[in-house]
Amino acid sequence: MLYATLFIPTPVVFANETLALVVGLAIIIFGITTRCTTIGLEYIVRGGKNRTIYAEKLVTEGIYSICRNPMYLGNLSILLGFGIFANSALFTFIIFPVYLFIYYAIIKAEEDFLFGKFGEQFDLFRKNVHALIPKLSKLGSAFKGYSFNWGKVVMKEYNSLFIYFVGLLAISLYRELISFNLFLYLVIPISILYILVKLIKKSQNAKKRKLEKQQ
């Protein structure tokens, strides 16, 4: 429902349409890059059973030495970028703050859990690294010793990437930036690629479950 507001006629953010597209796309790319980097370098197991907060260990290295919640920073950047790309004042100035509140509540709940589990270790981490604002002075040393796993990114991010790309194309079509034919020419191969990756992941999960049963 919140994403649907991107397609509601609204006052614009930028009078210059090209500026809105460039700025919005740049912020979206930053958000996607942040998410992919987080997953490719260090992935935290979240969720647990029955939607309870879960953490095996406190990760403070790599990208987490720059920002405590890089995935949420990526998510919020993508949301803001979409609002600006669509040049929607409604989404950018009303809906996006709703997302900010939602993520604030999520971060608060998770950090209360982490403090309860890790105590002073997490408290020190919280004092040295901001929840969302990147600590740029750490960029030079944060990724040393880490290797990037593209396969992990594809398997974990394919669904989100599909939504982002199709969303960009849908907004471009809605704002008459591309023709319907071009929309189809781009969406069809993206959809086929999405289905292929989904099938590969399903096959991998089936093999994994079979091995677990054998053990």
Z-matrix of the N, CA and C atoms (Angstrom, degrees):
N
C 1 1.466
C 2 1.524 1 111.10
N 3 1.337 2 116.69 1 -40.33
C 4 1.462 3 119.80 2 -179.51
C 5 1.529 4 111.05 3 -68.99
N 6 1.336 5 116.43 4 -40.09
C 7 1.465 6 119.57 5 177.72
C 8 1.520 7 111.34 6 -63.65
N 9 1.343 8 117.41 7 -31.88
C 10 1.461 9 121.44 8 -177.76
C 11 1.527 10 111.88 9 -62.88
N 12 1.337 11 117.32 10 -23.49
C 13 1.468 12 119.88 11 -179.89
C 14 1.527 13 111.91 12 -67.18
N 15 1.336 14 117.26 13 -14.85
C 16 1.466 15 119.88 14 175.83
C 17 1.523 16 111.13 15 -63.52
N 18 1.332 17 116.93 16 -21.28
C 19 1.459 18 121.36 17 -175.40
C 20 1.536 19 112.33 18 -105.60
N 21 1.327 20 116.28 19 10.70
C 22 1.465 21 120.83 20 176.96
C 23 1.530 22 108.60 21 -91.28
N 24 1.339 23 118.85 22 130.04
C 25 1.470 24 120.46 23 176.87
C 26 1.528 25 110.62 24 -55.09
N 27 1.321 26 116.40 25 132.64
C 28 1.458 27 121.09 26 -172.58
C 29 1.525 28 109.89 27 -154.63
N 30 1.321 29 118.56 28 159.22
C 31 1.465 30 119.47 29 170.02
C 32 1.532 31 110.04 30 -57.10
N 33 1.323 32 117.00 31 155.95
C 34 1.460 33 121.18 32 -174.57
C 35 1.532 34 110.89 33 -92.50
N 36 1.325 35 115.20 34 161.39
C 37 1.466 36 121.83 35 175.00
C 38 1.522 37 109.62 36 -85.44
N 39 1.345 38 115.63 37 -45.66
C 40 1.465 39 122.04 38 178.69
C 41 1.522 40 109.38 39 -119.58
N 42 1.333 41 116.42 40 135.41
C 43 1.465 42 120.19 41 176.01
C 44 1.523 43 110.30 42 -66.59
N 45 1.326 44 116.25 43 -31.23
C 46 1.459 45 122.45 44 179.03
C 47 1.528 46 109.00 45 -87.53
N 48 1.321 47 117.25 46 110.36
C 49 1.464 48 122.63 47 -177.02
C 50 1.521 49 112.03 48 -60.73
N 51 1.338 50 116.40 49 -41.62
C 52 1.468 51 120.57 50 -179.49
C 53 1.514 52 111.27 51 -62.45
N 54 1.329 53 117.04 52 -39.72
C 55 1.464 54 121.45 53 179.02
C 56 1.524 55 110.30 54 -62.78
N 57 1.333 56 116.95 55 -41.25
C 58 1.460 57 120.88 56 178.61
C 59 1.527 58 110.77 57 -62.22
N 60 1.324 59 116.74 58 -42.25
C 61 1.460 60 121.11 59 -179.69
C 62 1.525 61 111.20 60 -64.64
N 63 1.320 62 116.53 61 -45.51
C 64 1.468 63 121.00 62 -177.10
C 65 1.523 64 111.21 63 -67.17
N 66 1.329 65 116.53 64 -47.92
C 67 1.471 66 120.55 65 -179.17
C 68 1.528 67 110.18 66 -64.81
N 69 1.322 68 116.31 67 -45.99
C 70 1.458 69 120.31 68 -179.68
C 71 1.515 70 112.11 69 -61.03
N 72 1.327 71 116.78 70 -45.95
C 73 1.466 72 120.93 71 -179.05
C 74 1.527 73 110.88 72 -64.89
N 75 1.328 74 117.18 73 -38.79
C 76 1.468 75 121.02 74 178.92
C 77 1.529 76 111.02 75 -62.05
N 78 1.333 77 116.71 76 -41.76
C 79 1.471 78 120.77 77 179.64
C 80 1.525 79 110.42 78 -68.89
N 81 1.334 80 117.13 79 -38.64
C 82 1.471 81 121.09 80 177.44
C 83 1.529 82 110.20 81 -62.74
N 84 1.334 83 116.74 82 -45.20
C 85 1.468 84 121.00 83 179.63
C 86 1.531 85 110.27 84 -61.81
N 87 1.323 86 116.67 85 -40.72
C 88 1.471 87 120.39 86 176.93
C 89 1.534 88 109.83 87 -60.37
N 90 1.326 89 116.31 88 -44.31
C 91 1.464 90 120.28 89 -179.08
C 92 1.519 91 112.18 90 -64.52
N 93 1.339 92 116.67 91 -45.23
C 94 1.464 93 120.63 92 179.29
C 95 1.526 94 110.58 93 -63.74
N 96 1.334 95 116.39 94 -42.71
C 97 1.464 96 120.81 95 178.65
C 98 1.519 97 111.12 96 -61.16
N 99 1.323 98 116.49 97 -40.07
C 100 1.464 99 121.19 98 179.58
C 101 1.524 100 110.60 99 -64.42
N 102 1.334 101 116.73 100 -45.30
C 103 1.468 102 120.76 101 178.33
C 104 1.530 103 110.89 102 -62.16
N 105 1.327 104 116.72 103 -48.76
C 106 1.466 105 120.76 104 -177.27
C 107 1.520 106 111.67 105 -64.08
N 108 1.331 107 116.70 106 -38.80
C 109 1.460 108 120.52 107 178.16
C 110 1.519 109 110.63 108 -64.22
N 111 1.316 110 116.70 109 -42.54
C 112 1.465 111 121.46 110 179.53
C 113 1.519 112 111.02 111 -61.45
N 114 1.327 113 116.57 112 -44.48
C 115 1.465 114 120.84 113 -178.43
C 116 1.521 115 111.39 114 -71.94
N 117 1.339 116 116.16 115 -41.68
C 118 1.457 117 120.20 116 -176.65
C 119 1.516 118 114.51 117 -68.98
N 120 1.333 119 116.79 118 -27.96
C 121 1.458 120 120.69 119 -177.52
C 122 1.519 121 113.18 120 -98.12
N 123 1.308 122 117.23 121 -43.97
C 124 1.467 123 120.77 122 -175.96
C 125 1.510 124 108.36 123 -154.51
N 126 1.296 125 117.22 124 116.59
C 127 1.462 126 120.36 125 -178.16
C 128 1.522 127 109.71 126 -110.69
N 129 1.329 128 116.00 127 127.54
C 130 1.462 129 121.62 128 178.80
C 131 1.518 130 109.14 129 -94.09
N 132 1.323 131 116.49 130 130.74
C 133 1.463 132 120.90 131 175.84
C 134 1.521 133 108.07 132 -74.13
N 135 1.337 134 116.46 133 121.81
C 136 1.464 135 120.29 134 -177.84
C 137 1.517 136 110.04 135 -123.64
N 138 1.306 137 115.89 136 166.53
C 139 1.458 138 121.57 137 171.39
C 140 1.501 139 113.36 138 98.92
N 141 1.346 140 116.60 139 -68.04
C 142 1.460 141 118.91 140 -177.55
C 143 1.518 142 111.31 141 71.66
N 144 1.317 143 116.56 142 -165.51
C 145 1.459 144 121.07 143 -179.93
C 146 1.520 145 110.73 144 -87.73
N 147 1.325 146 115.11 145 146.81
C 148 1.469 147 121.61 146 176.24
C 149 1.529 148 112.52 147 56.92
N 150 1.341 149 115.94 148 33.90
C 151 1.472 150 122.18 149 175.87
C 152 1.525 151 113.04 150 60.41
N 153 1.298 152 117.80 151 28.83
C 154 1.459 153 120.77 152 176.59
C 155 1.519 154 109.76 153 -90.55
N 156 1.331 155 116.74 154 148.77
C 157 1.459 156 121.70 155 179.71
C 158 1.517 157 108.94 156 -67.60
N 159 1.339 158 115.55 157 138.83
C 160 1.449 159 119.42 158 -173.05
C 161 1.529 160 109.60 159 -142.88
N 162 1.323 161 117.51 160 141.84
C 163 1.463 162 121.77 161 175.61
C 164 1.521 163 109.48 162 -154.02
N 165 1.343 164 115.69 163 124.09
C 166 1.461 165 120.17 164 178.26
C 167 1.523 166 110.64 165 -75.79
N 168 1.331 167 115.38 166 -38.98
C 169 1.464 168 120.65 167 -178.15
C 170 1.521 169 108.65 168 -150.04
N 171 1.330 170 115.41 169 165.42
C 172 1.461 171 120.87 170 177.27
C 173 1.526 172 107.79 171 -94.26
N 174 1.331 173 116.50 172 112.04
C 175 1.463 174 121.09 173 -179.22
C 176 1.523 175 109.08 174 -91.93
N 177 1.328 176 115.96 175 119.74
C 178 1.471 177 120.62 176 -177.86
C 179 1.525 178 111.87 177 -125.37
N 180 1.336 179 116.60 178 0.71
C 181 1.458 180 120.24 179 -177.35
C 182 1.525 181 110.77 180 -99.38
N 183 1.340 182 114.78 181 179.09
C 184 1.461 183 120.21 182 177.41
C 185 1.517 184 112.43 183 59.95
N 186 1.315 185 115.64 184 -136.07
C 187 1.462 186 119.74 185 -177.36
C 188 1.528 187 111.61 186 -64.70
N 189 1.352 188 116.88 187 -21.75
C 190 1.470 189 120.40 188 179.55
C 191 1.527 190 112.00 189 -75.13
N 192 1.319 191 117.51 190 -10.14
C 193 1.469 192 120.13 191 173.34
C 194 1.525 193 110.04 192 -83.43
N 195 1.333 194 116.80 193 -11.04
C 196 1.464 195 122.41 194 177.75
C 197 1.523 196 110.82 195 -95.53
N 198 1.336 197 115.91 196 -38.41
C 199 1.470 198 122.21 197 -176.24
C 200 1.518 199 108.36 198 -152.57
N 201 1.333 200 118.31 199 135.80
C 202 1.464 201 120.84 200 -176.89
C 203 1.523 202 112.65 201 -70.20
N 204 1.319 203 117.32 202 -27.05
C 205 1.460 204 121.27 203 -176.23
C 206 1.527 205 110.81 204 -131.13
N 207 1.340 206 117.71 205 65.23
C 208 1.474 207 119.38 206 -175.86
C 209 1.521 208 113.72 207 -63.56
N 210 1.345 209 117.76 208 -32.06
C 211 1.468 210 119.20 209 178.10
C 212 1.519 211 110.49 210 -65.21
N 213 1.317 212 116.76 211 -41.09
C 214 1.464 213 119.94 212 179.85
C 215 1.527 214 110.77 213 -71.12
N 216 1.328 215 116.95 214 -35.15
C 217 1.466 216 120.17 215 174.13
C 218 1.523 217 109.34 216 -60.48
N 219 1.338 218 116.33 217 -43.32
C 220 1.462 219 120.22 218 177.79
C 221 1.510 220 111.81 219 -62.92
N 222 1.334 221 116.76 220 -45.18
C 223 1.468 222 120.99 221 179.90
C 224 1.526 223 111.73 222 -59.56
N 225 1.332 224 115.74 223 -48.08
C 226 1.466 225 120.00 224 -178.01
C 227 1.527 226 111.45 225 -66.25
N 228 1.331 227 116.52 226 -36.34
C 229 1.465 228 119.78 227 177.21
C 230 1.522 229 110.60 228 -63.48
N 231 1.328 230 116.12 229 -42.53
C 232 1.471 231 120.21 230 179.03
C 233 1.523 232 110.48 231 -63.03
N 234 1.326 233 117.00 232 -43.80
C 235 1.467 234 120.63 233 179.88
C 236 1.526 235 111.35 234 -62.38
N 237 1.333 236 116.27 235 -46.48
C 238 1.459 237 119.80 236 178.11
C 239 1.519 238 110.39 237 -62.87
N 240 1.332 239 116.27 238 -42.01
C 241 1.460 240 120.51 239 179.57
C 242 1.518 241 112.60 240 -60.45
N 243 1.332 242 116.35 241 -40.47
C 244 1.466 243 119.59 242 178.67
C 245 1.528 244 110.86 243 -65.11
N 246 1.327 245 116.76 244 -39.13
C 247 1.463 246 119.87 245 178.39
C 248 1.516 247 112.08 246 -61.43
N 249 1.340 248 115.67 247 -41.85
C 250 1.465 249 120.36 248 -179.73
C 251 1.532 250 110.42 249 -74.93
N 252 1.343 251 116.96 250 -39.79
C 253 1.471 252 120.65 251 179.00
C 254 1.529 253 110.09 252 -59.72
N 255 1.333 254 116.18 253 -40.17
C 256 1.474 255 120.71 254 177.54
C 257 1.520 256 111.51 255 -77.71
N 258 1.350 257 115.88 256 -7.80
C 259 1.469 258 122.44 257 -178.38
C 260 1.524 259 110.85 258 55.21
N 261 1.335 260 114.03 259 42.82
C 262 1.465 261 121.11 260 -176.18
C 263 1.526 262 110.66 261 -105.79
N 264 1.311 263 116.64 262 109.86
C 265 1.461 264 120.61 263 176.96
C 266 1.532 265 110.22 264 -66.57
N 267 1.332 266 116.66 265 -33.91
C 268 1.457 267 121.16 266 178.62
C 269 1.524 268 110.72 267 -58.77
N 270 1.345 269 116.96 268 -50.52
C 271 1.462 270 120.72 269 -178.47
C 272 1.530 271 110.81 270 -69.69
N 273 1.325 272 117.05 271 -44.50
C 274 1.466 273 121.56 272 -173.65
C 275 1.522 274 112.73 273 -67.28
N 276 1.324 275 117.53 274 -40.71
C 277 1.466 276 120.35 275 -172.09
C 278 1.533 277 114.65 276 -105.32
N 279 1.319 278 117.33 277 -11.33
C 280 1.470 279 119.85 278 179.14
C 281 1.534 280 111.61 279 -119.79
N 282 1.327 281 116.91 280 -52.49
C 283 1.466 282 120.04 281 -177.60
C 284 1.518 283 111.58 282 -72.66
N 285 1.334 284 117.91 283 -43.89
C 286 1.467 285 120.06 284 -179.48
C 287 1.530 286 112.68 285 -58.27
N 288 1.341 287 120.28 286 -42.36
C 289 1.469 288 119.16 287 174.69
C 290 1.528 289 113.43 288 -59.55
N 291 1.343 290 117.58 289 -29.51
C 292 1.470 291 120.46 290 175.06
C 293 1.526 292 109.56 291 -63.15
N 294 1.334 293 115.81 292 -44.05
C 295 1.467 294 120.04 293 176.34
C 296 1.529 295 110.88 294 -61.62
N 297 1.323 296 117.14 295 -40.15
C 298 1.465 297 120.91 296 177.79
C 299 1.524 298 110.87 297 -57.66
N 300 1.319 299 116.07 298 -44.07
C 301 1.464 300 120.26 299 178.75
C 302 1.525 301 111.20 300 -63.92
N 303 1.338 302 116.28 301 -43.03
C 304 1.470 303 120.73 302 179.48
C 305 1.523 304 110.42 303 -60.01
N 306 1.329 305 116.54 304 -47.04
C 307 1.467 306 119.79 305 -179.04
C 308 1.529 307 111.83 306 -69.06
N 309 1.324 308 116.99 307 -32.92
C 310 1.472 309 119.34 308 175.08
C 311 1.526 310 109.70 309 -60.39
N 312 1.335 311 116.55 310 -43.47
C 313 1.467 312 120.45 311 -179.83
C 314 1.529 313 111.00 312 -64.66
N 315 1.352 314 116.53 313 -41.08
C 316 1.466 315 120.78 314 179.19
C 317 1.528 316 110.53 315 -63.49
N 318 1.335 317 116.10 316 -47.39
C 319 1.463 318 120.81 317 -179.23
C 320 1.520 319 110.51 318 -61.67
N 321 1.332 320 116.55 319 -41.98
C 322 1.471 321 120.31 320 -179.56
C 323 1.525 322 110.43 321 -62.34
N 324 1.325 323 117.57 322 -44.10
C 325 1.466 324 121.42 323 -179.86
C 326 1.525 325 110.89 324 -64.22
N 327 1.333 326 116.60 325 -44.91
C 328 1.462 327 120.27 326 -179.12
C 329 1.522 328 111.67 327 -65.75
N 330 1.325 329 116.13 328 -39.74
C 331 1.455 330 118.53 329 -177.03
C 332 1.529 331 111.88 330 -73.66
N 333 1.307 332 117.00 331 -30.53
C 334 1.473 333 119.31 332 172.76
C 335 1.528 334 109.78 333 -62.64
N 336 1.328 335 116.25 334 -40.83
C 337 1.468 336 121.32 335 177.76
C 338 1.529 337 110.74 336 -64.61
N 339 1.347 338 116.33 337 -47.03
C 340 1.463 339 120.58 338 -177.67
C 341 1.521 340 111.73 339 -64.28
N 342 1.326 341 117.21 340 -37.99
C 343 1.467 342 119.84 341 177.78
C 344 1.524 343 110.18 342 -66.10
N 345 1.330 344 115.92 343 -39.41
C 346 1.457 345 119.66 344 178.51
C 347 1.515 346 112.45 345 -65.44
N 348 1.353 347 117.01 346 -32.33
C 349 1.465 348 120.60 347 -177.84
C 350 1.519 349 112.79 348 -88.03
N 351 1.334 350 117.41 349 -40.67
C 352 1.464 351 120.62 350 -173.20
C 353 1.522 352 114.18 351 -108.57
N 354 1.338 353 117.33 352 -9.08
C 355 1.455 354 122.05 353 172.59
C 356 1.521 355 115.20 354 56.27
N 357 1.325 356 117.02 355 -124.58
C 358 1.466 357 122.54 356 -174.31
C 359 1.526 358 112.14 357 -62.38
N 360 1.322 359 117.01 358 -31.47
C 361 1.462 360 120.63 359 179.03
C 362 1.534 361 110.40 360 -60.83
N 363 1.338 362 116.34 361 -44.87
C 364 1.456 363 119.34 362 178.61
C 365 1.528 364 111.00 363 -72.74
N 366 1.327 365 117.69 364 -36.77
C 367 1.458 366 121.21 365 -179.93
C 368 1.527 367 110.60 366 -60.78
N 369 1.335 368 117.25 367 -40.18
C 370 1.467 369 121.39 368 177.69
C 371 1.528 370 109.93 369 -66.49
N 372 1.313 371 115.99 370 -41.42
C 373 1.467 372 121.60 371 177.62
C 374 1.526 373 110.23 372 -60.69
N 375 1.320 374 116.72 373 -43.58
C 376 1.466 375 122.44 374 -178.87
C 377 1.524 376 111.29 375 -64.96
N 378 1.327 377 117.38 376 -34.44
C 379 1.465 378 120.94 377 -179.49
C 380 1.525 379 111.96 378 -74.23
N 381 1.322 380 116.91 379 -29.76
C 382 1.467 381 120.62 380 -174.45
C 383 1.522 382 114.09 381 -93.93
N 384 1.344 383 117.53 382 -22.49
C 385 1.459 384 120.87 383 -176.16
C 386 1.529 385 109.17 384 -129.03
N 387 1.340 386 116.87 385 130.72
C 388 1.460 387 121.02 386 -178.38
C 389 1.525 388 110.99 387 -73.09
N 390 1.322 389 115.83 388 153.59
C 391 1.470 390 121.13 389 -178.46
C 392 1.523 391 112.22 390 -63.15
N 393 1.343 392 118.24 391 -41.04
C 394 1.461 393 120.97 392 -175.45
C 395 1.526 394 114.26 393 -132.47
N 396 1.322 395 118.06 394 -30.23
C 397 1.467 396 120.12 395 -177.93
C 398 1.529 397 109.42 396 -78.02
N 399 1.341 398 118.08 397 119.70
C 400 1.472 399 120.70 398 -176.67
C 401 1.530 400 112.50 399 -64.23
N 402 1.322 401 115.41 400 141.07
C 403 1.461 402 122.24 401 175.99
C 404 1.525 403 107.25 402 -91.35
N 405 1.332 404 116.41 403 89.14
C 406 1.456 405 121.88 404 -170.37
C 407 1.520 406 113.11 405 -63.70
N 408 1.329 407 117.89 406 -23.91
C 409 1.464 408 120.48 407 179.88
C 410 1.527 409 111.82 408 -65.53
N 411 1.339 410 116.77 409 -16.61
C 412 1.471 411 121.62 410 -178.92
C 413 1.531 412 112.68 411 -91.93
N 414 1.323 413 117.70 412 -4.87
C 415 1.458 414 120.59 413 -174.18
C 416 1.527 415 112.64 414 -57.90
N 417 1.326 416 116.03 415 -38.52
C 418 1.459 417 120.12 416 -175.80
C 419 1.512 418 114.03 417 -66.11
N 420 1.328 419 117.28 418 -31.07
C 421 1.464 420 120.53 419 -174.42
C 422 1.535 421 114.11 420 -110.46
N 423 1.316 422 117.87 421 -11.89
C 424 1.470 423 121.16 422 -171.79
C 425 1.525 424 113.44 423 -63.57
N 426 1.322 425 117.56 424 -33.86
C 427 1.464 426 120.08 425 -171.94
C 428 1.528 427 114.29 426 -103.47
N 429 1.321 428 116.48 427 5.97
C 430 1.467 429 119.25 428 179.10
C 431 1.528 430 110.40 429 -67.15
N 432 1.333 431 114.96 430 133.00
C 433 1.458 432 119.38 431 178.26
C 434 1.517 433 114.28 432 86.62
N 435 1.331 434 117.11 433 -0.89
C 436 1.470 435 120.66 434 179.79
C 437 1.528 436 109.96 435 -103.55
N 438 1.317 437 116.19 436 143.02
C 439 1.460 438 121.31 437 172.26
C 440 1.522 439 108.01 438 -109.30
N 441 1.328 440 115.51 439 150.81
C 442 1.460 441 120.02 440 -176.47
C 443 1.519 442 109.93 441 -100.35
N 444 1.321 443 116.54 442 132.82
C 445 1.458 444 122.65 443 -177.17
C 446 1.526 445 109.70 444 -109.76
N 447 1.346 446 116.29 445 97.10
C 448 1.461 447 120.68 446 -179.47
C 449 1.520 448 111.83 447 -65.07
N 450 1.338 449 115.80 448 -36.38
C 451 1.460 450 119.63 449 -179.75
C 452 1.512 451 112.09 450 -60.09
N 453 1.326 452 116.18 451 -41.23
C 454 1.465 453 120.83 452 178.51
C 455 1.522 454 110.61 453 -63.24
N 456 1.333 455 115.97 454 -40.80
C 457 1.468 456 120.50 455 179.79
C 458 1.526 457 110.57 456 -62.11
N 459 1.326 458 116.14 457 -47.36
C 460 1.469 459 120.54 458 -178.54
C 461 1.528 460 110.98 459 -61.12
N 462 1.336 461 116.59 460 -46.43
C 463 1.457 462 121.14 461 -176.32
C 464 1.529 463 112.97 462 -68.20
N 465 1.319 464 116.65 463 -31.26
C 466 1.465 465 119.82 464 -177.67
C 467 1.530 466 113.19 465 -96.19
N 468 1.335 467 116.70 466 -22.54
C 469 1.467 468 119.44 467 -173.16
C 470 1.517 469 114.11 468 -110.31
N 471 1.329 470 118.65 469 -3.18
C 472 1.467 471 120.26 470 -171.96
C 473 1.533 472 112.11 471 -58.21
N 474 1.326 473 117.17 472 -37.45
C 475 1.460 474 120.26 473 -178.43
C 476 1.529 475 110.83 474 -67.46
N 477 1.334 476 115.88 475 -45.88
C 478 1.468 477 120.31 476 179.34
C 479 1.526 478 110.86 477 -64.82
N 480 1.336 479 117.12 478 -43.91
C 481 1.462 480 120.44 479 -179.56
C 482 1.529 481 110.96 480 -61.19
N 483 1.325 482 116.58 481 -38.66
C 484 1.466 483 120.80 482 177.32
C 485 1.528 484 110.34 483 -60.50
N 486 1.321 485 116.21 484 -45.36
C 487 1.467 486 121.13 485 -179.95
C 488 1.531 487 110.73 486 -63.20
N 489 1.344 488 116.80 487 -42.80
C 490 1.465 489 120.34 488 -178.90
C 491 1.526 490 110.95 489 -62.70
N 492 1.347 491 116.58 490 -49.13
C 493 1.462 492 119.87 491 -176.01
C 494 1.528 493 111.52 492 -66.42
N 495 1.328 494 116.72 493 -43.95
C 496 1.461 495 119.63 494 179.28
C 497 1.531 496 109.91 495 -66.73
N 498 1.331 497 116.57 496 -36.40
C 499 1.460 498 120.36 497 177.20
C 500 1.519 499 112.24 498 -61.68
N 501 1.329 500 116.24 499 -43.80
C 502 1.466 501 120.57 500 177.98
C 503 1.529 502 110.62 501 -61.85
N 504 1.319 503 115.98 502 -42.32
C 505 1.464 504 119.91 503 179.46
C 506 1.526 505 111.49 504 -67.51
N 507 1.337 506 117.08 505 -39.20
C 508 1.466 507 121.02 506 179.57
C 509 1.524 508 111.00 507 -64.40
N 510 1.327 509 116.10 508 -42.35
C 511 1.474 510 119.82 509 178.23
C 512 1.525 511 110.04 510 -65.61
N 513 1.336 512 116.25 511 -41.17
C 514 1.468 513 120.58 512 179.07
C 515 1.524 514 110.72 513 -62.49
N 516 1.342 515 116.39 514 -39.21
C 517 1.467 516 120.38 515 177.86
C 518 1.522 517 110.40 516 -67.47
N 519 1.333 518 116.36 517 -44.08
C 520 1.464 519 121.54 518 -178.46
C 521 1.530 520 111.17 519 -61.76
N 522 1.326 521 116.07 520 -37.79
C 523 1.467 522 120.30 521 -179.26
C 524 1.534 523 111.57 522 -89.11
N 525 1.343 524 116.13 523 10.48
C 526 1.464 525 123.36 524 176.02
C 527 1.529 526 112.27 525 59.55
N 528 1.337 527 115.55 526 35.72
C 529 1.462 528 121.20 527 176.68
C 530 1.524 529 110.66 528 -88.09
N 531 1.330 530 116.20 529 -24.02
C 532 1.465 531 121.85 530 175.54
C 533 1.525 532 108.76 531 -133.23
N 534 1.329 533 116.17 532 158.97
C 535 1.459 534 120.30 533 178.64
C 536 1.523 535 110.26 534 -82.47
N 537 1.321 536 116.33 535 164.99
C 538 1.463 537 120.23 536 178.92
C 539 1.531 538 110.73 537 -65.57
N 540 1.344 539 116.10 538 -36.68
C 541 1.465 540 119.54 539 178.71
C 542 1.524 541 111.16 540 -62.65
N 543 1.336 542 116.92 541 -44.51
C 544 1.464 543 120.38 542 178.53
C 545 1.521 544 110.43 543 -64.20
N 546 1.331 545 116.14 544 -37.90
C 547 1.467 546 120.43 545 176.55
C 548 1.528 547 110.41 546 -57.13
N 549 1.336 548 116.47 547 -46.51
C 550 1.467 549 120.79 548 -179.93
C 551 1.520 550 111.44 549 -66.56
N 552 1.337 551 117.31 550 -41.84
C 553 1.461 552 120.80 551 -179.07
C 554 1.527 553 111.48 552 -60.96
N 555 1.322 554 116.77 553 -30.90
C 556 1.468 555 120.81 554 -179.27
C 557 1.526 556 112.18 555 -89.01
N 558 1.330 557 116.89 556 -39.17
C 559 1.463 558 120.79 557 -177.06
C 560 1.526 559 111.95 558 -69.78
N 561 1.317 560 117.62 559 -38.54
C 562 1.476 561 120.42 560 -176.57
C 563 1.532 562 112.10 561 -61.06
N 564 1.344 563 120.22 562 -52.29
C 565 1.478 564 118.44 563 178.98
C 566 1.525 565 112.65 564 -65.34
N 567 1.337 566 117.26 565 -34.58
C 568 1.460 567 120.06 566 177.08
C 569 1.525 568 110.05 567 -63.49
N 570 1.330 569 116.34 568 -40.48
C 571 1.468 570 121.00 569 179.68
C 572 1.527 571 111.28 570 -66.99
N 573 1.330 572 116.29 571 -40.63
C 574 1.467 573 120.47 572 178.29
C 575 1.535 574 110.24 573 -62.91
N 576 1.330 575 116.43 574 -44.42
C 577 1.466 576 121.16 575 178.36
C 578 1.526 577 110.52 576 -61.76
N 579 1.324 578 116.15 577 -41.26
C 580 1.460 579 121.53 578 178.17
C 581 1.533 580 111.07 579 -60.11
N 582 1.322 581 116.65 580 -45.92
C 583 1.469 582 121.40 581 -179.79
C 584 1.523 583 110.94 582 -63.60
N 585 1.340 584 117.10 583 -40.79
C 586 1.464 585 121.13 584 179.51
C 587 1.528 586 111.41 585 -62.37
N 588 1.324 587 115.93 586 -46.22
C 589 1.473 588 119.96 587 179.33
C 590 1.521 589 110.04 588 -63.79
N 591 1.326 590 116.43 589 -40.30
C 592 1.465 591 120.90 590 179.50
C 593 1.532 592 110.77 591 -61.59
N 594 1.329 593 116.41 592 -41.70
C 595 1.465 594 120.99 593 178.85
C 596 1.528 595 111.45 594 -66.56
N 597 1.335 596 115.78 595 -39.80
C 598 1.471 597 119.99 596 177.95
C 599 1.520 598 110.40 597 -63.04
N 600 1.334 599 116.44 598 -44.10
C 601 1.456 600 119.80 599 179.49
C 602 1.524 601 111.34 600 -64.65
N 603 1.326 602 115.90 601 -40.11
C 604 1.462 603 120.00 602 178.79
C 605 1.524 604 110.59 603 -62.02
N 606 1.343 605 116.05 604 -40.57
C 607 1.458 606 120.93 605 178.29
C 608 1.525 607 111.18 606 -65.43
N 609 1.322 608 116.71 607 -42.13
C 610 1.466 609 120.99 608 178.66
C 611 1.524 610 111.27 609 -62.96
N 612 1.322 611 116.10 610 -42.37
C 613 1.475 612 119.97 611 179.83
C 614 1.530 613 110.82 612 -64.93
N 615 1.344 614 116.31 613 -37.90
C 616 1.469 615 120.20 614 178.97
C 617 1.527 616 110.60 615 -64.16
N 618 1.337 617 116.22 616 -42.39
C 619 1.468 618 120.79 617 178.10
C 620 1.521 619 111.02 618 -64.55
N 621 1.327 620 115.92 619 -39.07
C 622 1.463 621 120.68 620 179.94
C 623 1.527 622 110.57 621 -64.71
N 624 1.334 623 116.64 622 -43.74
C 625 1.458 624 120.39 623 179.32
C 626 1.536 625 111.22 624 -65.00
N 627 1.342 626 115.80 625 -36.02
C 628 1.469 627 120.38 626 179.60
C 629 1.527 628 110.55 627 -65.90
N 630 1.345 629 116.59 628 -41.06
C 631 1.456 630 121.13 629 179.16
C 632 1.524 631 110.86 630 -66.46
N 633 1.354 632 116.13 631 -38.78
C 634 1.459 633 120.35 632 179.66
C 635 1.526 634 110.67 633 -64.51
N 636 1.339 635 116.76 634 -38.13
C 637 1.454 636 120.22 635 178.69
C 638 1.535 637 111.50 636 -67.43
N 639 1.349 638 116.12 637 -37.33
C 640 1.453 639 120.68 638 179.08
C 641 1.523 640 112.34 639 -66.89
N 642 1.341 641 115.33 640 -31.96
C 643 1.463 642 120.36 641 179.40
C 644 1.534 643 110.57 642 -76.96
